[in-house]
Each structure stands twice: as C-alpha cells, then as structure tokens.
C-alpha cells in the first residue's frame, strides 16, 4: 500500500494495542472518549449535503457514512462494556460494519441524529468508566470474529483511538478540500 493511501486510510496511524495500562493511560482514554462528540460536532459543522456525500478518500465512506458508523460502533462498545461489567467473560455479537454503512438509515438520517446519539452514549459510557474500580478494568469480553478476549481497558484504548481516527478522516478531507470551519 502506498504511503499516500496509508495516510488517507490511517491518518493517526494504525491502532496499536497498548502493552499495559496505567492510571495515566486510563485518564487519557476517558478524556478522548469524553471529547469525541464535541470533536464530531466541530468536524461536521456547516457541511452541506454535497460535502456530507463526499468520500474521505477514493473508495472510502462518505462523511455521512463515517458519522453514522462512529455512532453505530460506539453504541456497540457501550453495550460490550456493560456486558463485560455484568457478566463473566461474555461472548459479544460482532456486526458487519461495511453492511451497516450501506443501510438506508445511513443514507437518509441526518448526521446530527448520530452526533446527538454519540453525546448520549458517551455520557453514559463516561459515567461508567469514571466510576469503575481498578479490578473492573481487567474484566473481559470474548470477540468471536477475532477469537480473542478483550479486557475493558483495551476496549477503552481502542475506542479512544477509533474516535480520533474517524474525526481525522473528516477534518483532513475538509482541509484538503478547503472547506474551512
């Protein structure tokens, strides 16, 4: 893959699993998760229908699809968090994000609905994360698609990265297109 395509696909780099977790890491992940809905607000501010239908790269999703994808993905993260904290290593249900991104709601639902959803889901997620005990961060869920067990701390790290990853897709497209803020 060329450096240009890699940069367009992964503007903040590919996700790298942290080798461990510290209170400083947790604070950073919570801060990023708390900020995500506000970042998304800023990223889509004043975009028109044409701009929302513009892919962030050739062959990539449109801004509209990206916004709805982030809401879908983070709703799943919230549910996985609650499952991990209330059940003993539950097996979660994966979903086909590429098919979800093609569903009618991603095409006709205004993006502000998904941003509002992000505000609500993240508020509830943060309320949980900020009040967890140390041992809660080690609770896990099993992801059958990856045949891997994820601790809650890794989920927090992944979704903190995920939010930044997709807001950068939108921010950098705006920059390349001269759309300003």
C-alpha positions in Angstrom: 0.0 0.0 0.0 1.4 3.4 -1.0 2.3 5.9 1.7 -0.4 8.3 0.4 -3.2 5.6 0.7 -1.9 4.5 4.1 -2.0 8.2 5.3 -5.6 8.6 3.9 -6.8 5.3 5.5 -5.0 5.8 8.8 -4.4 9.5 9.4 -3.3 9.0 13.0 -1.6 5.6 12.3 -3.0 2.1 12.7 -4.3 1.1 16.1 -1.6 -0.4 18.3 -2.6 -2.3 21.4 -1.0 -0.8 24.5 1.3 -3.2 26.2 -0.2 -2.4 29.6 -2.4 0.0 31.4 -1.6 2.8 33.8 -3.9 5.3 35.6 -2.4 8.0 33.2 -3.5 5.9 30.2 -7.0 5.4 31.5 -7.3 9.2 32.2 -6.2 9.9 28.6 -8.6 7.4 27.1 -11.5 8.7 29.1 -10.6 12.3 28.0 -10.6 11.3 24.4 -13.9 9.5 24.7 -15.4 12.4 26.5 -14.2 14.8 23.8 -15.3 12.7 20.8 -18.9 14.1 20.5 -17.6 17.6 20.6 -14.9 16.8 18.0 -17.6 15.3 15.8 -19.8 18.4 16.2 -16.8 20.6 15.0 -16.0 18.2 12.1 -19.4 18.4 10.5 -20.3 22.0 11.3 -21.7 23.9 8.3 -21.3 21.0 5.9 -23.9 20.8 3.1 -25.4 17.8 1.5 -22.8 17.6 -1.2 -20.0 17.8 1.3 -21.6 15.1 3.5 -21.8 12.8 0.5 -18.1 13.2 -0.3 -15.9 10.2 0.5 -12.9 11.0 2.7 -10.8 9.1 0.1 -11.3 7.2 -3.2 -13.2 4.1 -2.4 -13.8 5.2 1.2 -17.0 6.0 3.0 -18.7 9.4 2.7 -18.6 11.8 5.6 -22.3 10.9 6.3 -21.4 7.1 6.5 -18.4 7.8 8.7 -20.5 9.8 11.2 -23.2 7.1 11.3 -20.5 4.4 11.6 -18.9 6.0 14.6 -22.3 6.2 16.3 -23.0 2.5 15.5 -19.6 1.4 16.6 -19.6 3.3 19.8 -23.1 2.0 20.7 -21.8 -1.5 20.3 -18.8 -0.5 22.5 -21.1 0.8 25.2 -23.1 -2.5 25.2 -19.9 -4.5 25.3 -18.7 -2.5 28.3 -21.9 -3.2 30.2 -21.8 -6.9 29.3 -18.2 -7.2 30.4 -19.0 -5.5 33.7 -22.2 -7.5 34.4 -21.4 -11.0 33.1 -18.4 -13.4 33.4 -16.4 -13.0 30.1 -19.4 -12.8 27.8 -19.2 -13.6 24.1 -20.3 -10.5 22.2 -22.1 -10.4 18.9 -20.0 -9.0 16.1 -21.6 -6.9 13.4 -20.8 -6.3 9.7 -19.9 -2.6 9.8 -19.5 -2.5 6.0 -23.1 -3.7 5.6 -24.4 -1.4 8.3 -22.8 1.6 6.5 -24.9 0.7 3.4 -28.2 0.5 5.2 -31.0 3.1 4.4 -30.6 4.9 7.7 -27.0 5.9 6.9 -28.2 7.4 3.7 -31.4 9.3 4.8 -30.9 10.0 8.5 -29.4 13.4 9.2 -25.9 13.2 10.6 -26.9 15.4 13.6 -29.0 12.5 14.8 -26.0 10.3 15.1 -23.9 13.1 16.7 -26.7 13.5 19.3 -26.6 9.8 19.8 -22.8 10.0 20.4 -23.3 12.7 23.0 -25.8 10.4 24.9 -23.9 7.2 24.6 -20.6 8.7 25.5 -22.1 10.5 28.5 -23.4 7.1 29.8 -20.1 5.4 28.9 -18.0 8.0 30.7 -20.3 7.9 33.8 -19.4 4.2 34.0 -15.7 4.5 33.2 -15.1 7.3 35.7 -16.6 5.2 38.5 -15.1 1.8 37.9 -12.9 0.1 40.4 -9.4 -0.9 39.5 -10.3 -4.5 39.0 -13.2 -3.6 36.6 -10.6 -2.6 34.0 -9.5 -6.2 33.8 -12.9 -7.6 33.2 -13.3 -9.1 29.7 -15.5 -10.0 26.8 -14.8 -12.5 24.1 -15.0 -11.4 20.4 -15.7 -14.5 18.2 -14.7 -12.8 15.0 -11.1 -12.2 16.3 -11.2 -15.3 18.5 -9.8 -13.1 21.2 -10.6 -11.9 24.7 -10.6 -8.1 25.3 -10.1 -6.5 28.7 -12.2 -3.4 29.3 -9.0 -1.2 29.4 -8.2 -2.4 25.8 -11.7 -1.6 24.7 -11.3 1.9 26.1 -8.0 2.4 24.3 -9.4 1.1 21.0 -12.4 3.3 21.0 -10.5 6.4 22.1 -8.3 5.7 19.0 -11.3 4.9 16.8 -13.0 8.3 17.5 -9.8 10.2 16.7 -9.2 8.1 13.6 -12.6 8.9 12.1 -12.7 12.6 13.1 -9.3 13.0 11.4 -10.7 11.4 8.2 -13.3 14.2 8.2 -11.0 17.0 9.4 -8.3 16.2 6.8 -10.9 16.0 4.0 -12.2 19.4 4.9 -8.6 20.7 4.9 -7.8 19.1 1.5 -11.0 20.5 0.0 -10.6 24.0 1.5 -14.0 23.7 3.3 -12.8 25.5 6.4 -14.8 25.7 9.7 
